[in-house]
Structure formats: C-alpha cells, structure tokens
Amino acid sequence: MSNQINPVFGDMEMIDFSDENDKITENTIILDERSEKCEKKNNKVLKYGLKLILHALIHISMLSLLETLFFFYYAAPTEKDFLLEQLDSAIVSFDMHEDKLRGEFLYKYLTENYYGSYIDNYYTGLKTDAMDSKRVNDNINNELYNSALFFVYICSGTTVVYYGMYQYIYRKKHFIFKIVFEHLFLIMFIGLYELWFFKNIVINYKFMSEDELVYYIFSCYWDSVRNHYPELVNFEKNVSITCNSV
C-alpha cells in the first residue's frame, strides 16, 4: 500500500509564497509613492493658489490707495481747471458785436435810462446759491473720498489677516518684504504711466471745441427761455432751436 501512495506525493510540488509577498510589498510601495506624489502635487497647487490670492490682495490694496490719492488730489482738480479754462475760452471767443450794438437805439435807451437799476442783488443771489451748491458738492465729494479710503482700509486689513493665516500655515521667513517690494515696484511704474496718460491723453482729449460749447450753451438757454416765453418762436424763421449738441 505504501508503495502505491508515495509516488503520488512524490509528484506534488511545494508552492513558494515568498515571491507573491514580495510582489504585494512592491505594489504597496509603488501605490504609496504615487499617493505621496499626488498629495505633494495637490499641496503645491493649493500653495500656489493661496499665494496668488495674497498677491492679488496686496496689489489691490496698493492700487486702491494710489487711485484714491491720484484722483482726489490731482485728476479732479486738474479736470476742474481744464473745464474752467475751456469755458473762459468759449466766452472770450463769443462775438458780442459791440460795435453794432452800441449804435442801436435800444442799447442807448437802456444805458441812459436805467434809473438806478443795478444787478447787485441778482449777482449776490447767484453767488450765494453757488456757495451753497459748492458746500453740498464738497460734502458729497468728501463722502466719496471717505468711501474710497474705507475700501482701502478694508482691503488692507483683509490682506494683513490673510497674510497672517498664510504665514501660520507655511511659515516663510522674510516673505512679506520680498512680495511688498515687488508690488511697490509695480505700483510705482503704474502710477507713472497713469500720470503720463492723464497729462498727455486725457487732458488733451477734446470732448467739445469752444465753438461747440458756445453753440450748446446758446441752444439750451434759448430753448429754456422760449419755453417760458413762447412768443419768442417768432424770431425763428427757418430753424427750430432745441437743446442739444452738434
């Protein structure tokens, strides 16, 4: 009986599981390495995104301060002076026809028989209204200035808090000095470009010529007076004057 069984067991081979274990271990190491690489890549992308947001906040904070100071302390006063100069030019260029007017009977009658009538009260009323309007405008402009500064404060405060959180996570030494210097450098050149653009393009851009301005003022004034005195329409023969620009 034993002679019959031994050949059967003799033909069986012993299975070696050591190779399989090695393969499983190797695959596990590969998966761990891939997972680690993927995690590092995700962390790198996250860090880049957070750093990009920090750059944007610093840039907006500096740019908002630059725009506020540039507009309220340079652009707005310069535009006002430019508008007044254009109005002065329009008034000076308007032909008063004084040589012909002085010979008219109506002119002589008005100047010789005014009987102590003066324009002082009318002028004083205009000046008082102008000063009141200026105070109202100044209050509005001050509110706009404060609103602009409030945005600067909010944006700057948000930047400081965000930078504190960023440093708490990544703890990069002297990082803020480098990034602030970079943005100061950029803002300086942006400011120089805006100044050049405003002085050479915006100020020299002609929204209206002096003749267009005179035409517009006369048309609107005549249209307003005619609405109160409809009989003045008799002075319009082949035209119908309305308040509009060319």
C-alpha positions in Angstrom: 0.0 0.0 0.0 2.8 2.4 0.9 4.5 1.7 -2.4 1.3 3.0 -4.2 0.9 6.2 -2.2 4.5 7.5 -2.2 4.6 8.1 -5.9 1.5 10.3 -5.7 3.0 12.6 -3.1 6.3 12.5 -4.8 4.9 14.1 -7.9 3.4 17.1 -6.0 5.4 20.3 -5.9 5.6 22.6 -2.9 4.2 26.2 -3.5 6.6 29.0 -2.6 4.6 32.2 -1.4 7.7 34.4 -0.9 7.6 35.8 -4.4 4.0 36.7 -4.1 4.6 38.5 -0.9 7.4 40.4 -2.5 5.2 41.5 -5.4 2.5 42.6 -3.0 5.0 44.6 -1.0 6.4 46.2 -4.1 3.0 47.2 -5.4 2.2 48.7 -2.0 5.3 50.8 -2.1 4.5 51.9 -5.6 1.0 52.9 -4.6 2.3 54.8 -1.5 4.8 56.7 -3.7 2.1 57.6 -6.2 -0.2 58.7 -3.4 2.7 60.8 -1.8 3.5 62.4 -5.2 -0.2 63.2 -5.8 -0.5 64.7 -2.3 2.6 66.8 -2.8 1.2 68.0 -6.2 -2.1 68.9 -4.6 -0.3 70.8 -1.8 1.8 72.6 -4.3 -1.2 73.7 -6.3 -3.0 74.8 -3.1 0.0 76.7 -2.0 0.3 78.4 -5.4 -3.4 79.4 -5.3 -3.2 80.8 -1.8 0.0 82.7 -2.8 -1.8 84.1 -5.9 -4.7 85.3 -3.8 -2.2 87.1 -1.4 -0.5 88.8 -4.4 -3.9 90.0 -5.6 -4.9 91.3 -2.2 -1.6 93.2 -1.8 -1.8 94.6 -5.4 -5.4 95.8 -5.0 -4.6 97.4 -1.6 -1.8 99.4 -3.1 -3.6 100.2 -6.3 -6.7 101.4 -4.5 -4.7 103.8 -2.4 -2.8 105.0 -5.5 -6.1 105.6 -7.4 -7.7 107.4 -4.5 -4.8 109.8 -4.0 -4.3 110.3 -7.7 -7.9 111.1 -8.4 -8.8 113.3 -5.5 -5.5 115.2 -5.3 -4.6 115.5 -8.9 -7.0 114.3 -11.5 -10.2 116.0 -10.2 -8.6 119.5 -9.5 -6.9 119.3 -12.9 -10.1 118.4 -14.7 -11.9 121.3 -13.0 -9.2 123.8 -14.0 -9.3 122.5 -17.6 -13.1 122.8 -17.7 -12.9 126.4 -16.4 -10.3 127.2 -19.0 -12.4 125.8 -21.7 -15.4 127.9 -20.5 -13.3 131.0 -20.4 -12.1 130.4 -24.0 -15.7 129.9 -25.1 -16.8 133.1 -23.5 -13.9 135.1 -24.9 -14.4 133.7 -28.4 -18.1 134.6 -28.4 -18.6 137.6 -30.7 -20.5 140.3 -28.7 -21.0 142.6 -31.8 -20.3 145.6 -29.5 -19.6 148.0 -32.4 -23.0 147.4 -34.0 -24.8 147.1 -30.7 -23.6 150.4 -29.3 -25.3 152.2 -32.2 -28.7 150.6 -31.6 -31.5 152.7 -30.1 -32.4 150.0 -27.6 -28.9 149.9 -26.2 -28.7 153.7 -25.8 -32.1 153.8 -24.2 -31.2 151.1 -21.6 -27.8 152.6 -20.7 -29.1 156.2 -20.5 -32.4 155.4 -18.7 -31.7 152.7 -16.2 -32.8 154.9 -13.3 -30.6 153.4 -10.7 -31.3 149.8 -11.5 -28.4 147.5 -10.6 -27.5 143.9 -10.9 -26.0 143.7 -7.4 -28.9 141.7 -5.9 -29.0 139.3 -8.8 -25.3 138.8 -8.7 -25.3 138.4 -4.9 -28.1 135.8 -5.2 -26.2 133.9 -7.8 -23.0 133.9 -5.6 -25.0 132.8 -2.6 -26.6 129.9 -4.5 -23.2 129.0 -5.9 -21.6 128.9 -2.5 -24.4 126.8 -1.1 -24.1 124.4 -4.0 -20.4 124.2 -3.5 -20.8 123.2 0.1 -23.2 120.5 -0.9 -20.8 119.3 -3.6 -17.9 119.4 -1.1 -19.9 117.2 1.3 -20.7 114.7 -1.4 -17.1 114.6 -2.6 -15.8 114.2 1.0 -18.2 111.2 1.4 -16.8 109.8 -1.8 -13.3 110.3 -0.6 -14.1 108.6 2.7 -15.8 105.7 0.9 -12.7 105.2 -1.2 -10.4 105.3 1.8 -12.8 102.9 3.6 -12.3 100.4 0.8 -8.5 100.8 1.2 -8.7 100.1 4.9 -11.0 97.1 4.4 -8.8 95.7 1.7 -5.6 96.3 3.6 -7.0 94.8 6.8 -8.1 91.7 4.8 -4.6 91.5 3.3 -3.0 91.6 6.8 -5.3 88.9 8.2 -4.8 86.7 5.2 -1.1 87.1 5.3 -1.1 86.1 9.0 -3.0 82.9 8.1 -0.7 82.2 5.2 2.4 82.5 7.5 0.8 80.4 10.1 0.4 77.6 7.6 3.7 77.9 5.6 6.0 79.9 7.9 8.1 81.5 5.2 10.7 84.0 6.7 11.1 87.4 5.1 8.4 86.5 2.6 6.4 89.7 3.1 9.3 92.0 2.5 10.0 90.4 -0.9 6.4 90.5 -2.1 5.7 94.0 -0.9 8.9 95.3 -2.6 7.8 93.6 -5.8 4.4 95.3 -5.7 5.7 98.7 -4.7 8.0 98.5 -7.7 5.0 97.6 -10.0 2.7 100.3 -8.4 5.4 102.9 -9.0 5.5 102.3 -12.7 1.7 102.0 -12.9 1.5 105.4 -11.2 4.0 106.9 -13.6 2.1 105.5 -16.6 -1.3 106.8 -15.2 0.3 110.3 -14.7 1.7 110.3 -18.3 -1.6 109.0 -19.7 -3.7 111.6 -17.9 -1.4 114.6 -18.7 -0.8 113.7 -22.4 -4.0 111.9 -23.4 -7.0 112.7 -21.1 -6.3 116.4 -20.7 -5.6 116.9 -24.4 -8.7 114.9 -25.5 -11.3 117.3 -26.9 -14.7 116.5 -25.7 -16.0 119.8 -27.1 -14.5 122.6 -29.0 -15.1 126.2 -27.9 -17.5 126.7 -30.8 -19.4 123.6 -29.9 -19.6 124.7 -26.3 -20.9 128.2 -27.3 -23.5 126.5 -29.6 -24.6 124.2 -26.9 -25.0 126.9 -24.2 -26.9 129.2 -26.6 -29.2 126.5 -27.8 -30.1 125.3 -24.3 -30.5 128.8 -23.0 -32.7 129.9 -25.9 -34.8 126.7 -25.6 -35.3 127.3 -21.9 -36.3 131.0 -22.4 -38.6 130.2 -25.3 -40.4 127.6 -23.1 -41.2 130.4 -20.7 -41.9 133.0 -23.4 -43.5 131.1 -26.3 -43.8 134.3 -28.4 -40.1 134.2 -29.0 -40.7 131.5 -31.5 -41.5 134.3 -33.9 -37.8 135.0 -34.1 -37.1 131.6 -35.6 -37.8 131.7 -39.3 -36.2 128.6 -40.9 -34.8 126.9 -37.8 -36.2 125.2 -34.7 -33.7 125.6 -31.9 -33.5 122.8 -29.4 -31.1 122.0 -26.6 -28.6 119.5 -28.0 -25.0 119.3 -29.1 -23.7 119.0 -32.6 
